[in-house]
Amino acid sequence: MAAQEQDPRSLLALYRGLIAVWNREPALTEGLQTPVRHRGPLLVFRRELHDRRLLVVLNMSGDDQQFDFSELRSKARVLLSTSLGGHDGFCDHAVRLRGHEGIILALE
């Protein structure tokens, strides 16, 4: 446990990050959930509350996958990725996920 305390890429860090996003984003707990149709091994849904729009993308396969969200006509800011540090900043129209990775994006 002590080693995980100091490791920003540990499972403990991931859980802390998930809890932080969960606590500061009411759209995740109270918002309307809408599935986003997509072919392939991605599970994608939007969460919306008032003017806050989040996109959750889960790669259910072991292979890298790309999700193109250009049809949403929005940029997105990465709030959290299960790869911890694999994504930084903004995505313009698509996001690439590693195998079994999940990501939470705030749509701008």
Secondary structure as UniProt FT lines:
FT   HELIX           2..6
FT   TURN            8..9
FT   HELIX           11..24
FT   HELIX           26..30
FT   STRAND          32..35
FT   STRAND          42..49
FT   TURN            50..51
FT   STRAND          52..59
FT   STRAND          65..68
FT   HELIX           70..72
FT   STRAND          76..81
FT   TURN            82..83
FT   STRAND          90..91
FT   STRAND          94..97
FT   TURN            99..100
FT   STRAND          102..107
//
